[in-house]
Every structure is written in structure tokens, then in C-alpha cells.
Amino acid sequence: MSRNLQLTDDGRLRHLLTLDGLPARILTQILDTAESFVSIGDREVKKVPLLRGKAVFNLFFENSTRTRTTFEIAAKRLSADVFNLNIATSATNKGETLLDTVANLSAMQADMFVVRHASSGAPHLIARHVAPHISVVNAGDGRCAHPTQGLLDMFTIRHYKGGFHNLRVAIVGDVLHSRVARSQIHALTTLGCPEVRVVAPKTLLPRDVESMGVHVHHKMETGIKDADVIIMLRLQNERMQGDLLPSAGEYYKNWGLTPDKMKRARPDAIVMHPGPMNRGVEIDSDVADGKHSVILPQVTFGIAVRMAVMSMVAGSGA
Amino acid sequence: MNLADPNQLIDQLAEQIRPRLQPDCALLGIHTGGVWVMEALVERLGVDLPRGVLDIAFYRDDFSRIGLHPEVKPSSIPFEVDGRHILLIDDVLYTGRTIRAAMNLVFDYGRPASIRLAVLVDRGGRELPVCADYAGVRMELEAGQNISLEQNDDGHLRLVMKKGAK
């Protein structure tokens, strides 16, 4: 279903809703295109005219400063007109349905919706109902997917490691509540990464995790041993209710990434984090700011990756 | 129709360019054929000028009709554009739209002192007020004809004529 929804009849990217089911060809094309956008940030004029005259609406039904800002920068560097709607405080609160909101914005000549929503599948629902010239980009939906974050992580890994075929990647932490982890696992498997590990206590892993083709580790020490890439996930306090974990301090002791635990990974390992970080909970400051960390480059690459996605979907309706 | 040997055309192009080379000149080749011509020209001219490559995919005027080219390559201008005399190099000059896009791209890096255009083949059929300052050969082709530069696996260049789709 989502596969057909995301691609045009001749196999081009129409919407970006999830990385699940996207062929390696498309993922690689996004990363290659992003490569060309990276250098634009160093130029005198940091813009290209690709989306001139197009209206991009950022529909954030859930707050996210970093993701919304990087989407806004990306759209502006493509010369689009960007409109930020903080829906959490507007029409929805007056009782308007999601599809009515979208219909109204479409009547304002929107060309693209960037959607963040707490409910899984909301971007799919919008994509199914928009006019043929409008594209939808998922900026995170519920526990389902966060495809541009997954893509920027792939871009970062490829940038520092040159490819995926000999890598051991460990995803550590709250996989259960993480839409980022799902997107990462799909992308890594599709791009040919031979060993994807998830490292977490049983209570923070989804029941079906093994069916995603990953190696499950319940101990940090073995989980990050000889890893080339360590992706730390945020402990999602606001999503966690009750008794999954004893305390943040206890979590740090067992699952926090410290310089000492880092010694088990490969000496040239990189450490990633989708942000925002909880320092002293899932990651120690000495690691977050240390030589293995590529956390800030991730943010910069995120702009180029979002430019690539937006220019590809915007050009697909042609 | 007999097509000229690109190497001879590049020889001629080099002879035209040589007397007019300025000291603070830089070369920019347009992906992909223009880059091949640029490299061959540098060999002929025997001077070590700063050079870069342009991919105009982000500046094309047909984006809204045909979308983004699937194989975009990064542009690279490893020198200061401001005040520089730039020689823009492409394989075939046809409608002039590629050159319009390339000039817009260059101006997003800075304000050059001048831009001149060198092409291997000027085939006529312009749709914009663009002309080549240097051309290996000038000819008038029908709208349905398409001439392009190709490179063999051994690096050898050849011109190919195709009928039909642009």
C-alpha cells in the first residue's frame, strides 16, 4: 500500500512516508542527490532556484524545533515559500478534522506538506487525499516512521564509513518508542548492512523486533563490542508511562554511553544521536562532545538530505 | 554526414583560445561532456589554470516538466569567482538554455569579471541570446537531429549523431 503510494508509475519518489519498502535504488539516489546539496551551504548564495514559486507548508501537529527548522532551511535553500503552521495551537483545537485542515491549505495553493503527527499513519492519510500535484513528506508520525532522520543517518554513516557492506551498527536504547530506530533498521537492511544490532533492556524493545532482521542484545557490553557505528536513542521520558524502567540514574549506569564503555567499540567508531540528547542519561558528555561524536554533522547533513527529498518529490508530478 | 574527430576540433579550439588567455583566467567545464573537453584543452594549452566543474541540474528551466535529473553530481568551484575571468566550456551548444543555467549557477558563487564560452560544436538552433566566443566547428542541424559527445572506455572521445528525441 505505502509502496505504491510513495512511488509514481515510472518508479520515481512521489511522497516520502516511510523507508519501509523503498528500494535501495531510491535510497541511494536520495543520498547521492544530497551529496550535491551539501556544498551549497559553503557558497556565497546558499540557494538554488529549484522550488521557486512553490508553497511548502510545515504542518506540525507535534512540536519539534530541530526537525521543523531544518525542513524550513531546506525549503528556503530550494527557493520555496515556506509557511509554518503550529497546528497544535490552532484549528484542530477548534474541532477541525485533519483532512479538512489539509483541504483548506490545499485551497491556498499548497504544493507540498511536511507533516509531523503524534498518530501513526497521519501522513499516509493525507497523501491518499491530496491533489495529484501535491506531495507529502513525513517528518515523524507516532511510533511509525521518521524517514528523513533515517536518511540523514544513512548519509552520515556513508560519509564517514564510505558504505554499508562491512559495517557493524549498534542501535542502543529506547527502540520501543522510537520511530527513528524503525526507519534506521529499514534503511540499513535495504542498503546492505550485514549486521544491525539493537541493544536495549527487554522492556524497551518491541515484541516483533527480531522479525526486522536485527541481532538483539540485552547487554551494553556485548552489544557495542567491535561496533563501527553506535546510534544512541533518546530515552523518551514523555512517551514513557510508569514502570518500564527503575530510574534515569539506573538507566545511565547500565545503558548510558560512557568513555569507558566506548573502549569496547572499534577505535574508529562513530557515535550518532538523533537529538535532543539527555546528557547523563543515555549519553555521557565526554562521549557526546568527544572525538567519536558526529552528532552535529548529522544536523548539517540533515538539511542537504531534506533538500534532496523535497526536490525529488516536487519534481515527480511532472 | 561525416563527423569531425573531436581531437582535431579541440586542437582548433585551443589555437583560438591560446592568444586570448588572461592571467587570472579560470576554466569551468559543464558535466559531463564539457568536463572532458576542458581536460583535453588544458593538456593542449599546457598551462595550469584553476578549474572547476558545474552540474546545472538544480538550475534547469524544465524542472517543473521533467523533474530532477536522477544522477546529479556535485558542482565544484575550488577558486574565488569574484573578479575572475571565466571560460565556460561545454561540448555542444544548442538552445542556449544550459548556458543560461550555468551562468546563474556561477553567479551564486560570486561576481566574475567576465564569462566567455567555448564549445566543441555549435549546432545552431538557439532559443536564447547566447553565442559561443570559441567553437571547434559551427554547423546548422535540423531540430530533430541530435549531436552528442561520447567517451569510450579507453577515454577516447567521439561525436555521435542521433535522430529523433532530444
Interface residues (C-beta under 8 A of the other chain):
Chain A: R12 Q29 D32 T33 E35 S36 V38 S39 R43 E44 V45 K47 V48 P49 L50 S311 M312 G315 S316 G317 A318
Chain B: D55 A57 F58 Y59 F63 S64 R65 I66 G67 L68 P70 E71 V72 K73 P74 S75 S76 V81 N104 F107 D108 Y109 G110
